[in-house]
């Protein structure tokens, strides 16, 4: 399976996590966010960056996850109806933190809060299977200037 991540160019040649808090992790919990498509990775960046931040030097990273790796899945049906609201991040952060702590899988398949019918994938960089996950390509990525 291929997944995609758009990041600043200086961070594009390695799969690393910052420990910054996100929808599915609390501060200090290291997780790598990726998306099922380049378009979704783009949209996720757009909602998390200001328009000026989109003018920086970006790369799209194509990540290969071996098909044989076990994936834990969270479906929209398992989440409260208002899970996607920013004020409810604590709900998904608890779920993501628990997944990281249990370390049963290297991958967590989650719905996108922007488009719940779309899929994001979290990668646990401390799971033993992480070493099997590889960067396939790193390509230039320029946000269309019409995106504000």
PyMOL CGO cylinders between C-alpha atoms (Angstrom):
from pymol import cmd
from pymol.cgo import CYLINDER

trace = [
    CYLINDER, 0.00, 0.00, 0.00, 1.19, 3.50, -0.77, 0.3, 1, 1, 1, 1, 1, 1,
    CYLINDER, 1.19, 3.50, -0.77, 0.37, 6.48, 1.46, 0.3, 1, 1, 1, 1, 1, 1,
    CYLINDER, 0.37, 6.48, 1.46, 1.39, 10.10, 1.15, 0.3, 1, 1, 1, 1, 1, 1,
    CYLINDER, 1.39, 10.10, 1.15, 2.75, 12.85, 3.34, 0.3, 1, 1, 1, 1, 1, 1,
    CYLINDER, 2.75, 12.85, 3.34, 3.48, 16.46, 2.40, 0.3, 1, 1, 1, 1, 1, 1,
    CYLINDER, 3.48, 16.46, 2.40, 6.19, 18.08, 4.49, 0.3, 1, 1, 1, 1, 1, 1,
    CYLINDER, 6.19, 18.08, 4.49, 8.74, 20.82, 4.44, 0.3, 1, 1, 1, 1, 1, 1,
    CYLINDER, 8.74, 20.82, 4.44, 11.60, 19.93, 2.11, 0.3, 1, 1, 1, 1, 1, 1,
    CYLINDER, 11.60, 19.93, 2.11, 14.22, 19.81, 4.87, 0.3, 1, 1, 1, 1, 1, 1,
    CYLINDER, 14.22, 19.81, 4.87, 12.24, 17.03, 6.64, 0.3, 1, 1, 1, 1, 1, 1,
    CYLINDER, 12.24, 17.03, 6.64, 11.30, 15.01, 3.56, 0.3, 1, 1, 1, 1, 1, 1,
    CYLINDER, 11.30, 15.01, 3.56, 14.10, 12.45, 3.41, 0.3, 1, 1, 1, 1, 1, 1,
    CYLINDER, 14.10, 12.45, 3.41, 13.27, 10.68, 6.64, 0.3, 1, 1, 1, 1, 1, 1,
    CYLINDER, 13.27, 10.68, 6.64, 10.17, 9.40, 8.36, 0.3, 1, 1, 1, 1, 1, 1,
    CYLINDER, 10.17, 9.40, 8.36, 10.17, 11.21, 11.65, 0.3, 1, 1, 1, 1, 1, 1,
    CYLINDER, 10.17, 11.21, 11.65, 7.59, 12.48, 14.09, 0.3, 1, 1, 1, 1, 1, 1,
    CYLINDER, 7.59, 12.48, 14.09, 7.79, 15.81, 15.90, 0.3, 1, 1, 1, 1, 1, 1,
    CYLINDER, 7.79, 15.81, 15.90, 5.81, 15.02, 19.03, 0.3, 1, 1, 1, 1, 1, 1,
    CYLINDER, 5.81, 15.02, 19.03, 3.60, 18.06, 18.40, 0.3, 1, 1, 1, 1, 1, 1,
    CYLINDER, 3.60, 18.06, 18.40, -0.01, 17.47, 19.37, 0.3, 1, 1, 1, 1, 1, 1,
    CYLINDER, -0.01, 17.47, 19.37, -2.44, 16.57, 16.59, 0.3, 1, 1, 1, 1, 1, 1,
    CYLINDER, -2.44, 16.57, 16.59, -5.98, 15.32, 16.27, 0.3, 1, 1, 1, 1, 1, 1,
    CYLINDER, -5.98, 15.32, 16.27, -4.90, 11.77, 17.14, 0.3, 1, 1, 1, 1, 1, 1,
    CYLINDER, -4.90, 11.77, 17.14, -1.98, 12.39, 19.53, 0.3, 1, 1, 1, 1, 1, 1,
    CYLINDER, -1.98, 12.39, 19.53, -1.18, 14.50, 22.58, 0.3, 1, 1, 1, 1, 1, 1,
    CYLINDER, -1.18, 14.50, 22.58, 1.98, 16.59, 22.96, 0.3, 1, 1, 1, 1, 1, 1,
    CYLINDER, 1.98, 16.59, 22.96, 5.02, 14.36, 23.38, 0.3, 1, 1, 1, 1, 1, 1,
    CYLINDER, 5.02, 14.36, 23.38, 3.37, 11.37, 21.68, 0.3, 1, 1, 1, 1, 1, 1,
    CYLINDER, 3.37, 11.37, 21.68, 5.30, 10.71, 18.47, 0.3, 1, 1, 1, 1, 1, 1,
    CYLINDER, 5.30, 10.71, 18.47, 3.27, 9.70, 15.42, 0.3, 1, 1, 1, 1, 1, 1,
    CYLINDER, 3.27, 9.70, 15.42, 3.64, 10.19, 11.66, 0.3, 1, 1, 1, 1, 1, 1,
    CYLINDER, 3.64, 10.19, 11.66, 0.52, 11.35, 9.82, 0.3, 1, 1, 1, 1, 1, 1,
    CYLINDER, 0.52, 11.35, 9.82, -0.08, 10.25, 6.23, 0.3, 1, 1, 1, 1, 1, 1,
    CYLINDER, -0.08, 10.25, 6.23, -3.01, 10.13, 3.82, 0.3, 1, 1, 1, 1, 1, 1,
    CYLINDER, -3.01, 10.13, 3.82, -4.48, 7.67, 1.33, 0.3, 1, 1, 1, 1, 1, 1,
    CYLINDER, -4.48, 7.67, 1.33, -3.99, 10.16, -1.52, 0.3, 1, 1, 1, 1, 1, 1,
    CYLINDER, -3.99, 10.16, -1.52, -1.84, 13.15, -2.42, 0.3, 1, 1, 1, 1, 1, 1,
    CYLINDER, -1.84, 13.15, -2.42, -5.02, 15.24, -2.70, 0.3, 1, 1, 1, 1, 1, 1,
    CYLINDER, -5.02, 15.24, -2.70, -6.04, 14.43, 0.88, 0.3, 1, 1, 1, 1, 1, 1,
    CYLINDER, -6.04, 14.43, 0.88, -2.49, 15.08, 2.13, 0.3, 1, 1, 1, 1, 1, 1,
    CYLINDER, -2.49, 15.08, 2.13, -2.71, 18.48, 0.40, 0.3, 1, 1, 1, 1, 1, 1,
    CYLINDER, -2.71, 18.48, 0.40, -6.07, 19.29, 1.95, 0.3, 1, 1, 1, 1, 1, 1,
    CYLINDER, -6.07, 19.29, 1.95, -4.86, 18.26, 5.42, 0.3, 1, 1, 1, 1, 1, 1,
    CYLINDER, -4.86, 18.26, 5.42, -1.92, 20.67, 5.04, 0.3, 1, 1, 1, 1, 1, 1,
    CYLINDER, -1.92, 20.67, 5.04, -4.16, 23.48, 3.82, 0.3, 1, 1, 1, 1, 1, 1,
    CYLINDER, -4.16, 23.48, 3.82, -6.40, 23.33, 6.89, 0.3, 1, 1, 1, 1, 1, 1,
    CYLINDER, -6.40, 23.33, 6.89, -3.43, 23.17, 9.28, 0.3, 1, 1, 1, 1, 1, 1,
    CYLINDER, -3.43, 23.17, 9.28, -1.29, 25.95, 7.76, 0.3, 1, 1, 1, 1, 1, 1,
    CYLINDER, -1.29, 25.95, 7.76, -1.93, 29.58, 7.02, 0.3, 1, 1, 1, 1, 1, 1,
    CYLINDER, -1.93, 29.58, 7.02, -2.03, 30.67, 3.39, 0.3, 1, 1, 1, 1, 1, 1,
    CYLINDER, -2.03, 30.67, 3.39, 1.42, 32.24, 3.71, 0.3, 1, 1, 1, 1, 1, 1,
    CYLINDER, 1.42, 32.24, 3.71, 2.82, 28.95, 5.03, 0.3, 1, 1, 1, 1, 1, 1,
    CYLINDER, 2.82, 28.95, 5.03, 1.87, 27.25, 1.77, 0.3, 1, 1, 1, 1, 1, 1,
    CYLINDER, 1.87, 27.25, 1.77, 4.51, 29.23, -0.15, 0.3, 1, 1, 1, 1, 1, 1,
    CYLINDER, 4.51, 29.23, -0.15, 7.41, 27.39, 1.53, 0.3, 1, 1, 1, 1, 1, 1,
    CYLINDER, 7.41, 27.39, 1.53, 9.46, 24.62, -0.08, 0.3, 1, 1, 1, 1, 1, 1,
    CYLINDER, 9.46, 24.62, -0.08, 7.45, 21.38, 0.19, 0.3, 1, 1, 1, 1, 1, 1,
    CYLINDER, 7.45, 21.38, 0.19, 7.88, 17.78, -0.90, 0.3, 1, 1, 1, 1, 1, 1,
    CYLINDER, 7.88, 17.78, -0.90, 5.40, 14.97, -1.25, 0.3, 1, 1, 1, 1, 1, 1,
    CYLINDER, 5.40, 14.97, -1.25, 6.67, 11.74, 0.25, 0.3, 1, 1, 1, 1, 1, 1,
    CYLINDER, 6.67, 11.74, 0.25, 5.36, 8.46, -1.12, 0.3, 1, 1, 1, 1, 1, 1,
    CYLINDER, 5.36, 8.46, -1.12, 5.55, 5.87, 1.64, 0.3, 1, 1, 1, 1, 1, 1,
    CYLINDER, 5.55, 5.87, 1.64, 5.37, 2.13, 1.04, 0.3, 1, 1, 1, 1, 1, 1,
    CYLINDER, 5.37, 2.13, 1.04, 3.65, 0.09, 3.74, 0.3, 1, 1, 1, 1, 1, 1,
    CYLINDER, 3.65, 0.09, 3.74, 3.96, -3.66, 3.10, 0.3, 1, 1, 1, 1, 1, 1,
    CYLINDER, 3.96, -3.66, 3.10, 0.56, -5.27, 2.50, 0.3, 1, 1, 1, 1, 1, 1,
    CYLINDER, 0.56, -5.27, 2.50, 1.30, -7.96, 5.06, 0.3, 1, 1, 1, 1, 1, 1,
    CYLINDER, 1.30, -7.96, 5.06, 1.51, -5.48, 7.96, 0.3, 1, 1, 1, 1, 1, 1,
    CYLINDER, 1.51, -5.48, 7.96, -1.40, -5.64, 10.38, 0.3, 1, 1, 1, 1, 1, 1,
    CYLINDER, -1.40, -5.64, 10.38, -3.49, -2.44, 10.51, 0.3, 1, 1, 1, 1, 1, 1,
    CYLINDER, -3.49, -2.44, 10.51, -5.79, -1.36, 13.31, 0.3, 1, 1, 1, 1, 1, 1,
    CYLINDER, -5.79, -1.36, 13.31, -8.86, 0.48, 12.01, 0.3, 1, 1, 1, 1, 1, 1,
    CYLINDER, -8.86, 0.48, 12.01, -11.07, 3.14, 13.53, 0.3, 1, 1, 1, 1, 1, 1,
    CYLINDER, -11.07, 3.14, 13.53, -14.33, 3.68, 11.66, 0.3, 1, 1, 1, 1, 1, 1,
    CYLINDER, -14.33, 3.68, 11.66, -16.58, 6.73, 11.82, 0.3, 1, 1, 1, 1, 1, 1,
    CYLINDER, -16.58, 6.73, 11.82, -19.24, 4.48, 13.39, 0.3, 1, 1, 1, 1, 1, 1,
    CYLINDER, -19.24, 4.48, 13.39, -16.98, 3.98, 16.44, 0.3, 1, 1, 1, 1, 1, 1,
    CYLINDER, -16.98, 3.98, 16.44, -16.70, 7.73, 17.05, 0.3, 1, 1, 1, 1, 1, 1,
    CYLINDER, -16.70, 7.73, 17.05, -19.12, 10.22, 18.60, 0.3, 1, 1, 1, 1, 1, 1,
    CYLINDER, -19.12, 10.22, 18.60, -21.15, 12.16, 16.06, 0.3, 1, 1, 1, 1, 1, 1,
    CYLINDER, -21.15, 12.16, 16.06, -19.20, 15.38, 16.73, 0.3, 1, 1, 1, 1, 1, 1,
    CYLINDER, -19.20, 15.38, 16.73, -15.73, 13.79, 16.92, 0.3, 1, 1, 1, 1, 1, 1,
    CYLINDER, -15.73, 13.79, 16.92, -14.39, 15.97, 14.12, 0.3, 1, 1, 1, 1, 1, 1,
    CYLINDER, -14.39, 15.97, 14.12, -15.02, 19.24, 15.97, 0.3, 1, 1, 1, 1, 1, 1,
    CYLINDER, -15.02, 19.24, 15.97, -11.77, 20.84, 17.17, 0.3, 1, 1, 1, 1, 1, 1,
    CYLINDER, -11.77, 20.84, 17.17, -13.04, 21.07, 20.74, 0.3, 1, 1, 1, 1, 1, 1,
    CYLINDER, -13.04, 21.07, 20.74, -13.38, 17.26, 20.78, 0.3, 1, 1, 1, 1, 1, 1,
    CYLINDER, -13.38, 17.26, 20.78, -9.78, 16.48, 19.86, 0.3, 1, 1, 1, 1, 1, 1,
    CYLINDER, -9.78, 16.48, 19.86, -9.29, 15.09, 23.35, 0.3, 1, 1, 1, 1, 1, 1,
    CYLINDER, -9.29, 15.09, 23.35, -11.48, 12.11, 22.35, 0.3, 1, 1, 1, 1, 1, 1,
    CYLINDER, -11.48, 12.11, 22.35, -9.38, 11.14, 19.34, 0.3, 1, 1, 1, 1, 1, 1,
    CYLINDER, -9.38, 11.14, 19.34, -6.14, 12.02, 21.12, 0.3, 1, 1, 1, 1, 1, 1,
    CYLINDER, -6.14, 12.02, 21.12, -7.00, 9.50, 23.85, 0.3, 1, 1, 1, 1, 1, 1,
    CYLINDER, -7.00, 9.50, 23.85, -7.69, 6.86, 21.20, 0.3, 1, 1, 1, 1, 1, 1,
    CYLINDER, -7.69, 6.86, 21.20, -4.46, 7.58, 19.34, 0.3, 1, 1, 1, 1, 1, 1,
    CYLINDER, -4.46, 7.58, 19.34, -2.40, 7.71, 22.53, 0.3, 1, 1, 1, 1, 1, 1,
    CYLINDER, -2.40, 7.71, 22.53, -3.83, 4.35, 23.63, 0.3, 1, 1, 1, 1, 1, 1,
    CYLINDER, -3.83, 4.35, 23.63, -3.01, 2.84, 20.23, 0.3, 1, 1, 1, 1, 1, 1,
    CYLINDER, -3.01, 2.84, 20.23, 0.57, 4.12, 20.56, 0.3, 1, 1, 1, 1, 1, 1,
    CYLINDER, 0.57, 4.12, 20.56, 0.91, 2.80, 24.12, 0.3, 1, 1, 1, 1, 1, 1,
    CYLINDER, 0.91, 2.80, 24.12, -0.48, -0.66, 23.28, 0.3, 1, 1, 1, 1, 1, 1,
    CYLINDER, -0.48, -0.66, 23.28, 1.79, -0.82, 20.20, 0.3, 1, 1, 1, 1, 1, 1,
    CYLINDER, 1.79, -0.82, 20.20, -0.19, -3.71, 18.68, 0.3, 1, 1, 1, 1, 1, 1,
    CYLINDER, -0.19, -3.71, 18.68, 0.24, -2.39, 15.13, 0.3, 1, 1, 1, 1, 1, 1,
    CYLINDER, 0.24, -2.39, 15.13, 2.52, 0.04, 13.33, 0.3, 1, 1, 1, 1, 1, 1,
    CYLINDER, 2.52, 0.04, 13.33, -0.43, 1.50, 11.41, 0.3, 1, 1, 1, 1, 1, 1,
    CYLINDER, -0.43, 1.50, 11.41, -3.73, 3.02, 12.52, 0.3, 1, 1, 1, 1, 1, 1,
    CYLINDER, -3.73, 3.02, 12.52, -6.30, 3.62, 9.76, 0.3, 1, 1, 1, 1, 1, 1,
    CYLINDER, -6.30, 3.62, 9.76, -8.52, 6.58, 10.66, 0.3, 1, 1, 1, 1, 1, 1,
    CYLINDER, -8.52, 6.58, 10.66, -11.17, 8.71, 8.97, 0.3, 1, 1, 1, 1, 1, 1,
    CYLINDER, -11.17, 8.71, 8.97, -10.22, 12.22, 7.92, 0.3, 1, 1, 1, 1, 1, 1,
    CYLINDER, -10.22, 12.22, 7.92, -11.88, 14.89, 10.07, 0.3, 1, 1, 1, 1, 1, 1,
    CYLINDER, -11.88, 14.89, 10.07, -12.15, 17.03, 6.94, 0.3, 1, 1, 1, 1, 1, 1,
    CYLINDER, -12.15, 17.03, 6.94, -13.79, 14.36, 4.76, 0.3, 1, 1, 1, 1, 1, 1,
    CYLINDER, -13.79, 14.36, 4.76, -14.82, 11.40, 6.93, 0.3, 1, 1, 1, 1, 1, 1,
    CYLINDER, -14.82, 11.40, 6.93, -15.29, 9.19, 3.85, 0.3, 1, 1, 1, 1, 1, 1,
    CYLINDER, -15.29, 9.19, 3.85, -11.55, 9.59, 3.17, 0.3, 1, 1, 1, 1, 1, 1,
    CYLINDER, -11.55, 9.59, 3.17, -8.74, 7.84, 5.04, 0.3, 1, 1, 1, 1, 1, 1,
    CYLINDER, -8.74, 7.84, 5.04, -5.62, 8.90, 6.86, 0.3, 1, 1, 1, 1, 1, 1,
    CYLINDER, -5.62, 8.90, 6.86, -2.98, 6.54, 8.23, 0.3, 1, 1, 1, 1, 1, 1,
    CYLINDER, -2.98, 6.54, 8.23, -0.98, 7.06, 11.40, 0.3, 1, 1, 1, 1, 1, 1,
    CYLINDER, -0.98, 7.06, 11.40, 2.44, 5.42, 11.61, 0.3, 1, 1, 1, 1, 1, 1,
    CYLINDER, 2.44, 5.42, 11.61, 4.02, 4.50, 14.95, 0.3, 1, 1, 1, 1, 1, 1,
    CYLINDER, 4.02, 4.50, 14.95, 7.78, 5.09, 14.60, 0.3, 1, 1, 1, 1, 1, 1,
    CYLINDER, 7.78, 5.09, 14.60, 8.49, 3.02, 17.73, 0.3, 1, 1, 1, 1, 1, 1,
    CYLINDER, 8.49, 3.02, 17.73, 6.70, -0.16, 16.62, 0.3, 1, 1, 1, 1, 1, 1,
    CYLINDER, 6.70, -0.16, 16.62, 9.00, -3.08, 15.61, 0.3, 1, 1, 1, 1, 1, 1,
    CYLINDER, 9.00, -3.08, 15.61, 7.37, -3.17, 12.13, 0.3, 1, 1, 1, 1, 1, 1,
    CYLINDER, 7.37, -3.17, 12.13, 8.29, 0.47, 11.49, 0.3, 1, 1, 1, 1, 1, 1,
    CYLINDER, 8.29, 0.47, 11.49, 11.61, -0.65, 9.97, 0.3, 1, 1, 1, 1, 1, 1,
    CYLINDER, 11.61, -0.65, 9.97, 9.60, -2.36, 7.18, 0.3, 1, 1, 1, 1, 1, 1,
    CYLINDER, 9.60, -2.36, 7.18, 7.97, 0.93, 6.15, 0.3, 1, 1, 1, 1, 1, 1,
    CYLINDER, 7.97, 0.93, 6.15, 10.04, 2.75, 3.53, 0.3, 1, 1, 1, 1, 1, 1,
    CYLINDER, 10.04, 2.75, 3.53, 10.08, 5.98, 1.60, 0.3, 1, 1, 1, 1, 1, 1,
    CYLINDER, 10.08, 5.98, 1.60, 9.49, 5.10, -2.05, 0.3, 1, 1, 1, 1, 1, 1,
    CYLINDER, 9.49, 5.10, -2.05, 9.75, 8.58, -3.62, 0.3, 1, 1, 1, 1, 1, 1,
    CYLINDER, 9.75, 8.58, -3.62, 10.24, 12.19, -2.65, 0.3, 1, 1, 1, 1, 1, 1,
    CYLINDER, 10.24, 12.19, -2.65, 8.96, 14.70, -5.19, 0.3, 1, 1, 1, 1, 1, 1,
    CYLINDER, 8.96, 14.70, -5.19, 8.58, 18.46, -5.33, 0.3, 1, 1, 1, 1, 1, 1,
    CYLINDER, 8.58, 18.46, -5.33, 5.18, 19.72, -4.29, 0.3, 1, 1, 1, 1, 1, 1,
    CYLINDER, 5.18, 19.72, -4.29, 3.86, 23.21, -4.95, 0.3, 1, 1, 1, 1, 1, 1,
    CYLINDER, 3.86, 23.21, -4.95, 0.53, 24.31, -3.54, 0.3, 1, 1, 1, 1, 1, 1,
    CYLINDER, 0.53, 24.31, -3.54, -1.60, 25.93, -6.22, 0.3, 1, 1, 1, 1, 1, 1,
    CYLINDER, -1.60, 25.93, -6.22, -1.46, 29.70, -5.58, 0.3, 1, 1, 1, 1, 1, 1,
    CYLINDER, -1.46, 29.70, -5.58, -5.26, 29.87, -5.77, 0.3, 1, 1, 1, 1, 1, 1,
    CYLINDER, -5.26, 29.87, -5.77, -5.40, 28.02, -2.46, 0.3, 1, 1, 1, 1, 1, 1,
    CYLINDER, -5.40, 28.02, -2.46, -5.61, 30.62, 0.26, 0.3, 1, 1, 1, 1, 1, 1,
]
cmd.load_cgo(trace, "trace")
